[in-house]
Amino acid sequence: MHHRWLLLLACFWVLFMLLVASKFIALTMRSPEGYGIRQGSLTVLPELEKMTVTEARKFQINGQPTADTLKNMTFIDVIQKERQELLRSICRNGSQGNRSHSAISKFVLDRIFVSDKHKILFCQTPKVGNTQWKKVLIVLNGAFSSIEDIPENVVHDHDKNGLPRLSSYSMADVRERLNSYFKFLIVRDPFERLISAYKDKFVHNPRFEPWYKHNIAPVIIRKYRKDRSEIRGGLQFQDFVRYLGDPNHRFMDLQFGDHIIHWVTYVELCAPCEINYNVIGHHETLEEDAPYILREAGIEKLVSYPAIPPGITKYNQSKVEYYFSKVSKRDIKRLYDRFEGDFKLFGYKEPTFLFR
């Protein structure tokens, strides 16, 4: 009888692993269409600088799931577990060096918004739909009664939106929240995110953000445009890529200040190897990830994520290839070298045009 139960348990485990493997293969075979700063000379909070990946491991989920846990796991649970395991694996092996590790500095803590009432931390990664998540937290914190009531000019006004940043707390309070609060971030294909940042800040250039066009763009053009005699047309994508891929970009980043948050890496923004995020959402699967985050945070009955326009989260391979077709292979390679940690940590494939 004992052997019979062991055989049944072994059969269950094999069936489960086959199910997980089939789901994983389905994801990896899916067409792409289907779908903070390591501070250097910047100020780093001394008590937090020592919180490296070694210390962060004690905040992570350990051990293999039990049979009862496996039976209750949904497809999205499996996906989230795979994302977490991939992230931890890359963080542990250290092959990415400082492309995967970042000090928990004031720059990082400035990116993390807090809801003490519901014990939630959200790390802002611009150009992946963060405005909507900030609206969710604004409602949870009580500044407005519904998302529809929030004026657009208030969402990013930190004097009016009622969203405290983690950097505003004492060191002891920061550690306590990092240890015990529900933490999440959203990521997106790194190169598509850079295109979105370029178009939003330097092409469309909102009226309330004139400094991108009038202060930042001319500096990049002067330093990185190959044909210095051609000054018309504003910042070109090629100029932007040369700036981002320059190993000596940090001096210019310091000059631009916090405006760089729209194009620096997820590693530099959120220190994912040092902070154990409970959920990693992907922009490409936001329709499934948003309800999951609300449920895991225990707030699904209090607030809803705003409606997602059809097709807005779909990865646009044609757009990415069009923009990068104007960029030299050397500049693309240098850009990828900088953002390789983001690709590896979050499971995004290397761009195919790197190898053409």
C-alpha positions in Angstrom: 0.0 0.0 0.0 2.8 2.4 0.9 4.5 1.8 -2.5 1.1 2.4 -4.3 0.8 5.8 -2.7 4.3 6.7 -3.6 3.6 5.6 -7.2 0.5 7.8 -7.3 2.3 10.8 -5.9 5.1 10.3 -8.4 2.6 10.1 -11.3 0.9 13.3 -10.0 4.3 15.1 -9.9 5.2 14.0 -13.5 1.8 15.1 -14.8 2.2 18.5 -13.1 5.7 19.0 -14.5 4.5 18.1 -18.0 1.7 20.7 -17.6 4.2 23.4 -16.5 6.6 22.4 -19.4 3.8 22.6 -21.9 2.8 26.1 -20.7 6.4 27.2 -20.8 6.9 25.9 -24.3 3.7 27.7 -25.4 4.9 30.9 -24.0 8.4 30.7 -25.5 7.0 29.7 -28.9 4.6 32.6 -29.0 5.4 35.2 -31.6 6.6 38.5 -30.2 3.6 40.0 -32.0 1.4 38.1 -29.5 2.0 39.7 -27.1 18.1 52.4 -10.4 21.0 54.0 -11.3 24.0 52.5 -9.5 24.7 55.9 -8.2 28.5 56.4 -8.5 28.9 59.9 -7.3 25.2 60.4 -6.5 24.2 60.3 -2.9 23.6 56.8 -1.6 21.9 56.2 1.8 24.7 54.5 3.8 22.5 52.1 5.8 20.8 50.9 2.7 23.8 50.6 0.4 24.7 47.5 2.3 21.4 45.8 1.6 22.7 43.7 -1.3 21.3 40.6 -2.9 22.8 38.4 -0.2 20.8 40.1 2.5 17.8 40.4 0.3 17.6 36.6 -0.1 16.1 36.3 3.4 13.0 38.1 2.1 12.5 35.6 -0.7 10.2 32.6 -0.9 12.3 29.5 -0.3 11.6 25.8 -0.7 9.7 23.7 -3.3 5.9 23.9 -3.4 4.0 21.1 -1.7 1.5 18.9 -3.6 -1.4 20.8 -2.1 0.1 24.1 -3.2 0.7 22.8 -6.7 -2.9 21.6 -7.1 -4.1 25.2 -6.3 -1.8 27.0 -8.6 -3.4 28.7 -11.6 -1.7 29.3 -14.9 -0.9 32.9 -13.9 0.6 31.6 -10.6 2.9 29.4 -12.6 3.9 32.3 -14.9 4.7 34.5 -11.8 6.7 31.7 -10.2 8.7 31.3 -13.4 9.4 35.1 -13.5 10.5 35.0 -9.9 12.8 32.0 -10.4 14.4 33.5 -13.5 15.0 36.8 -11.7 16.6 35.1 -8.7 18.7 32.8 -10.9 20.2 35.8 -12.8 20.7 37.7 -9.6 22.5 34.8 -7.9 24.9 33.8 -10.7 26.3 37.4 -11.0 27.0 37.0 -14.7 25.5 40.4 -15.4 27.5 42.2 -12.8 26.4 45.8 -12.3 23.9 45.4 -15.1 21.7 43.4 -12.7 22.7 44.9 -9.3 22.1 48.4 -8.0 22.4 50.0 -4.6 19.2 50.8 -2.8 19.9 54.5 -3.0 17.8 57.6 -2.6 17.3 57.5 -6.4 15.7 54.1 -6.1 13.6 55.0 -3.0 12.3 58.1 -4.8 10.8 55.7 -7.4 8.9 53.7 -4.9 5.4 54.9 -3.9 3.8 53.9 -0.6 0.3 53.0 0.6 0.6 52.5 4.3 -3.1 51.9 4.8 -2.9 48.8 2.5 0.8 48.0 3.0 1.7 48.3 -0.7 4.9 49.5 -2.4 4.9 50.2 -6.1 8.1 50.9 -8.0 7.6 53.3 -10.9 9.1 52.3 -14.2 8.0 55.0 -16.7 6.6 54.3 -20.1 4.9 51.0 -19.1 1.5 52.4 -18.0 2.6 53.7 -14.6 0.2 56.6 -14.6 -2.7 54.2 -14.2 -1.1 52.4 -11.2 -0.4 55.7 -9.6 -4.1 56.5 -10.0 -4.9 53.2 -8.2 -2.7 54.1 -5.3 -4.0 57.7 -5.1 -7.5 56.3 -4.7 -6.4 53.8 -2.1 -4.6 56.5 -0.1 -7.9 58.5 0.0 -6.9 61.6 -1.9 -9.7 61.0 -4.4 -12.7 58.7 -4.2 -12.4 57.3 -7.7 -10.0 57.1 -10.6 -12.3 59.2 -12.8 -12.2 62.1 -10.3 -8.4 62.5 -10.5 -7.3 65.4 -12.8 -4.5 64.4 -15.2 -2.3 67.3 -14.0 -2.5 66.0 -10.4 -1.3 62.4 -11.0 2.3 63.4 -11.3 2.2 66.4 -8.9 3.7 65.0 -5.7 2.5 67.9 -3.7 -1.2 67.1 -4.5 -1.5 63.4 -5.3 -1.2 62.1 -1.8 1.5 59.5 -2.7 4.4 59.4 -0.3 7.8 58.1 -1.7 9.7 55.6 0.3 12.6 58.0 0.5 10.6 60.2 2.8 10.7 57.7 5.6 13.4 57.0 8.2 15.9 54.2 7.6 14.2 52.0 10.1 10.8 52.6 8.5 12.2 51.9 5.0 13.6 48.6 6.1 10.4 47.6 7.9 8.3 48.4 4.7 10.7 46.6 2.4 10.5 43.5 4.7 6.7 43.3 5.2 4.8 45.2 2.5 3.4 43.9 -0.8 5.8 45.1 -3.5 5.4 45.1 -7.3 6.7 46.6 -10.5 5.8 46.5 -14.2 8.2 45.9 -17.0 8.1 46.0 -20.8 10.3 45.0 -23.7 13.3 47.3 -23.0 13.8 48.6 -26.5 10.1 49.2 -27.2 10.1 51.2 -23.9 13.0 53.4 -25.2 11.1 54.1 -28.4 8.1 55.1 -26.3 10.2 57.4 -24.2 11.8 59.0 -27.3 8.5 59.6 -29.0 6.8 61.0 -25.9 9.5 63.3 -24.7 11.3 64.4 -27.9 8.7 64.0 -30.7 5.3 64.7 -29.3 6.9 66.7 -26.4 4.0 67.7 -24.2 3.6 71.4 -23.5 4.0 71.0 -19.8 7.4 69.3 -20.3 9.3 71.8 -22.5 12.7 71.0 -21.0 13.1 67.8 -23.0 13.0 69.6 -26.3 14.6 72.9 -25.3 17.2 71.8 -22.7 18.0 68.1 -23.0 17.7 67.5 -26.8 20.3 70.2 -27.8 22.9 68.8 -25.4 22.5 65.3 -26.8 22.6 66.6 -30.4 25.8 68.6 -29.8 27.6 65.6 -28.3 26.3 62.6 -30.3 25.2 63.7 -33.7 27.6 62.4 -36.3 27.0 65.1 -38.8 27.5 68.3 -36.7 26.5 70.5 -39.7 22.9 69.0 -39.6 21.1 70.7 -36.7 17.6 70.7 -38.1 14.8 68.3 -37.3 15.3 68.0 -33.5 16.7 65.0 -31.7 16.9 61.9 -34.0 16.5 58.4 -32.6 20.1 57.6 -33.7 21.3 60.5 -31.5 19.3 59.2 -28.6 20.7 55.6 -28.9 24.3 56.9 -29.1 23.8 58.8 -25.9 22.2 55.8 -24.1 24.8 53.4 -25.2 27.8 55.6 -24.4 29.7 54.0 -21.5 30.4 57.5 -20.2 26.7 58.6 -20.2 26.6 59.1 -16.4 28.1 62.7 -16.5 25.2 63.7 -18.8 22.7 61.8 -16.7 23.7 63.9 -13.7 23.2 67.0 -15.7 19.7 65.9 -16.7 18.7 65.0 -13.2 15.5 63.0 -12.5 14.3 63.5 -16.1 16.4 60.4 -17.0 13.9 58.1 -15.2 12.1 57.7 -18.6 15.0 55.9 -20.2 17.3 54.4 -17.5 17.2 50.6 -16.9 14.8 48.8 -14.6 17.8 47.7 -12.6 18.7 51.4 -12.0 15.2 52.4 -11.2 14.0 49.5 -8.9 17.0 47.4 -7.8 15.2 44.1 -8.5 18.1 42.0 -7.3 18.2 43.8 -3.9 14.4 44.3 -3.3 12.2 41.2 -3.4 9.2 42.1 -5.4 6.1 39.9 -4.8 4.8 40.3 -8.3 6.5 41.2 -11.6 3.9 42.5 -14.1 4.6 42.6 -17.8 3.1 45.3 -20.0 2.6 42.7 -22.7 0.3 40.6 -20.4 -1.2 43.5 -18.4 -4.8 42.3 -19.1 -4.0 39.2 -16.9 -1.4 40.8 -14.6 -3.4 43.8 -13.4 -6.3 41.8 -11.9 -3.7 39.4 -10.4 -1.8 42.2 -8.7 -5.0 43.7 -7.3 -6.0 40.3 -5.9 -2.6 39.4 -4.5 -2.4 42.9 -2.8 -5.9 42.3 -1.3 -7.5 45.4 -2.9 -9.5 43.9 -5.8 -12.8 44.8 -4.0 -11.6 48.4 -3.3 -10.4 49.6 -6.7 -10.2 48.5 -10.3 -7.5 49.0 -12.8 -8.6 51.4 -15.5 -9.9 49.9 -18.8 -7.0 48.9 -21.1 -7.6 50.1 -24.8 -7.5 47.2 -27.2 -4.1 46.4 -28.6 -2.2 49.0 -26.5 -0.1 46.3 -24.7 0.7 44.3 -27.8 4.4 44.1 -28.6 5.0 45.9 -32.0 7.9 44.2 -33.6 7.6 46.1 -36.9 7.8 49.4 -35.0 10.9 48.3 -33.1 12.6 47.1 -36.2 11.7 50.3 -38.1 13.3 52.6 -35.5 16.4 50.5 -35.1 16.9 50.1 -38.9 18.2 53.7 -38.8 20.8 52.8 -36.2 24.3 51.4 -36.8 25.0 47.8 -35.6 27.8 49.2 -33.4 25.4 51.6 -31.6 22.7 48.9 -31.2 25.3 46.6 -29.7 26.5 49.2 -27.2 22.9 50.0 -26.3 22.1 46.3 -25.7 25.2 45.9 -23.6 23.8 48.5 -21.2 20.3 47.1 -21.2 21.2 43.4 -21.3 20.4 43.0 -17.6 16.8 44.2 -18.2 16.4 41.7 -21.0 17.9 38.8 -19.0 16.3 39.4 -15.7 12.7 39.7 -17.0 12.8 37.1 -19.8 12.8 39.2 -22.9 14.5 37.8 -26.0 17.5 39.4 -27.5 16.5 41.6 -30.5 16.8 39.5 -33.7 18.4 42.5 -35.6 21.4 42.2 -33.3 22.5 39.2 -35.4 21.6 40.3 -39.0 
